[in-house]
Amino acid sequence: MSSRILLTLWFLMVSTLCQAVEVSSGTLKRLEPFGSELFPQKNVFIWLPEGYSTTKKYAVLYMHDAQNLFDADSTWNKQAWDVDDVGTELMAQGRVKDFIVVAAFNGNHNGKFARRNEYFPQKVFESLTPQWQQRLVSATSYNQPLFQGEIRSDDYLKFLTQELKPYVDKHYSVHTDKDNTFVMGSSMGGLISLYAISEYPDIFGGAACLSTHWPGGNPEADSPIPEAFAAYMRENLPDPDSHKIYFDLGTETLDQYYPPYQALADKVMREKGYDYQNWITNTFVGDGHEERFWQARLHIPLLFLLGQ
């Protein structure tokens, strides 16, 4: 089947999915597709809370994997973060700033599923030896390749910061400064969230990285990838006096491999001057690598980043 046909089928599938997603509170806006020069087939959800008004300003939370955030009935595994429900409750209680959510779909390009290509931090990838770069992009899981084509995370961050954010700032009643602009994701989305605040510290004032997938690909005992992330963090973490970073992990399924990698990242955080005022790492015993677990603890990073 040609890439053109595959891409057409993907457009039809995503369009159907976008229409099927429902929220139980607030309003979900759909940009299908968003007018991007970098990713012409990108779809974006913008969630506005109950009572959204142009007479006030809102903080903005940028998220990834938009397909999995709002409606479990529309997801592949019947699980979702329920961001609308959790956010609505916290705002109603006055525990967090009023905020909107801007979420891009994990996308396809050239007819290929390219989530890892967009979320694996590019500078970390480029720091690996050619042998390990090849080993990473050649890896498979369940007989499927983990990566599809070139690493495009730098382009993805340009899409967020140079195309999507200007659109949001122009069309919605939001604060535009870094102290009211945050980024959050899980697994590979955790990696790209850390990369986003490190590459664009003047845009993002806080990042939440849930179940961060430090191995990058399949967990391997001899992998240099976690140390490559640590080296990148040593050179690029933003100023702890003006930024907040949240990490967490479970202890089951894929998360069971993360403790030594997270310990290495935590060591770097301490070296760079982060402490309890601007950094949290939480471990949730019994939690696995699924949306239902991220949903259950979503209020914690929201309070940390957006708390009144």
N, C-alpha and C positions, 0 to 999 in steps of 0.2 A: 504494500500500500504506500502511495507516495506521501511525502511530508506535507504537501498541500492538502491532501484529503484528510490526513491525520489532524492537521491544524484546524481545518474546517469542522471536523467532528468535535474537537476540543472546544471550539467556540460555542457550538450548539450545546454541549454538555454544561459548560460554565454558565451560559445564559439561562439554561433551565434551572441550574442550581441557585443562581442569584435570585431568580424569581421565587424559588421555593423557600428560601430562608426567611423565617419570621422571628420577631422579637416580642417578648411579653411585656416590655415596658420601653418607653421612648420611641424613637423613629429611626429606621434604618434607610439611609440613602444609598443608592447604587449608581456607581459610575462604571458603565459597561460598554466598551472599555474606556479607561482613562486615556486622555490624549497625550501619550508619552512618545518621545522620539527614541528613547532608549529601549523601552519595552512596549511596542505598539499594541500588544494584546493584553496588557495589564488590566485587571478588574479591581475595583476598590470599593469597600464599604465604609461609610461614615455614619457612626451612631451618635444621635443627639438624644440627650436625656429628656425625661418628662419635664415639660415646662420650659424647654429651650426658648430663650428670648434674645433678640438682638439688642436689648437695652442693657445687657450685662456681658462681661467677658468670661470665657471659659479656658481652662487649661486644656492641653491636648496630649493624649496618649496615643503614640504610634505603635501599632502591633503588626505582627506577621501572621501568615497562615490564616487569612480571614475566613476561609471555609469552615474553620473549626471553632469559631469564637462565640456564636450566638444561638444556634438552634440544633440541638442534638438530633432532631428528626431528619435533618438534611445532611448529616455527616456520614462518612463511610463506616464508622464504627459506632454510630449512635451515641456519641459522647460530644460534649462541647464545654467550653469554658464558662458559658452563661455570663458573659461580661455585662450584659445589660441588667440582669437581675442583681448581681453582686454590686455593680456600680450604683444602681438606683438605691439600694438599701443603704449603702454607706453615705451617699449624698443626702438621703432623707434624714439620716441620723446626725448630719452635720459633722461627720468625722473626716471627710475629705473635701478638698476643693471641688467645686462644680467643674466637670470635665466632659469632653467629647472623646470618642475613639475613632481613629483613622486607621484602617487596616487594609493592606494590600493582599491579594491572593498570592499564595505561592504559585509561581507561574510556569508556563511552558513557553519555549521559543524554539523555532525551527521544528515544530512538531514533536518536541521531546520534553518530558517532565524534567524540570531543572531546578528543583528546590535546593538541593545541596550546592549546586553551582552558584546560586544566588546568595546563599547564607554562609558558605565557608569563607572566613576572612582571607581576602586575597593576599595581603602582605605576609600573613603567616604561611600560606601555601607557597608563595614565592621564596620564602626563606628555607624551605626544605630542599634537600638534594634532588637532582633530577630523578634519581632512582626511586626516592620516596614519593615524589610527585606522581610518577608513573604508577607506583604501587597503589597509591591512594585512589587515583582516578580509574584504575583497572579493577578495583575491589567490587565484589558482588555480595548481595544478600538475598536469600531465597531465589537464587538463580537470576536475579535482576541486577544490572549495574547500579552502583550507588550514585555515580555521577554521569552526566550527559553533556559532553562537550566542554567548553572552556569555563573557567571560573570567572564569574561576573559579579562578585559581591561589591566591588568598587562601583560598578555601574548601578547596582541596586541601591547603594547608598546615595549616589547622585540622583537617582530617580526620586528617592524619599525627600532629599534636602533641596534639590534644585528644581524639581518639577511638582511634586505632590504638595510639599509644605507651602510654597508660594500660592498654589491654588487654594489651599485650605485657609491660609491667612487672608486671602482676598475675599473669599466667598462666605466665610463663617465668622461669627463674633467671638474671636479667640485672642488670648494673649499670645504674642509672638516671640517673647523672650525665652531664654533657655531655662529660667527658673520655673516656667510653666509649660515646658515641653519635655516629654518623657518617651522612653521606648521600652518595649517589653516583648519577650518571646520565650519559648521553651525549646529545649533540645538544640537543634541547629539554630532555631530562633533565638536561643540564649546566646549562642556564639555571635550572631550578627548584631544583637543588641549591645553586647560588650564592644564589638567592633565599631558600632555607630557612635557610641559616646566617646570612644577613644579617637576616632577620626574626625568627629565633628563636635568637639567639646563646647564650642560657642553656640551650638544649636540645641543640644540635649543636655539638660541639667541632671537627669537621673536615668538609670537603666535597671531593669529587673530581668534576671536571667534564671529561669526555672529549669531544673533538670538539665543543666548545660552539658552539651555533648562534647566534652573535652577530647575524646578520641578522634573526632572528626569523621572517621569512617568506622570500620569494625575495631573493637578493642583488641589491641595486640600488645603483648608483654614487652616487645623490643621497640615499640613505636617512639620516634622522636617528636611526635606531634604535640603531646602535652607540654613538653619542655619548650617547644617552639612558641606555644601560646604564652608560657610564662615569660620568655624572652621578649615577646612583643609587648606584654603588659608592663614589663620593667621600663621599656622605652616610651610607651604611649599612653598609659593610664592618665586620665585627666586630673586636675588639681583637686585633692580631697577637700579643700576648704570651700569649694564651690560646686561639688558634684556628689551624688549619692549612687551607690551601686548595691544591688540586692542579688544574692545567690541563694539557691536552695537545691536540694536533692532528696530522693527517696532512698530506699534500701533494697528494693525488689526489681525484678526484670532488668531492663537495661541500666537502670540507675544503680544497681548493685556494683557496677564497675567504677563508679565515679569517685568514691571517697579519697583514694590517693591522689587523683588528679585535682580534686577540689582543694585538698590540703595544700598542694603545691601553689594553686592560685591564691589561697588564703595567705600563704607565706609572703607572696609578692605584695598582696594588699597591705599587709602590715609594714613591709619594707617601704612602701610608698607613702606611709603616713595615714592610712585609713584606720578608723576606729569605730566604736559603737555609734557615734553620732552620724556617720556617713556611710556605714557599710554593715550589712548583715549577711551571714551565711547560716541558713537553717537546714537541719536534717530532719526528715519526717519518716520515722521508722514504720515500715509496712507499706509505704507508698511506692507505686510503680511508675512506669513511663507512659502515662495515659492522661487524656484530658480530664477525666473525672477526678483525678488527684489534683491536677492544677486548678480545677474549679474549686475544690474544697478549701484550698489554701490561698486563693487569689486575693482575698481581702488583706492578707498580710503585706504583700508587696505594694498594694494600692495604698494602704495606710502609711507605709514607709515613704513612698514617693510623694503622695498627694495629701498626706495628713494635715489637718488644720493645726 
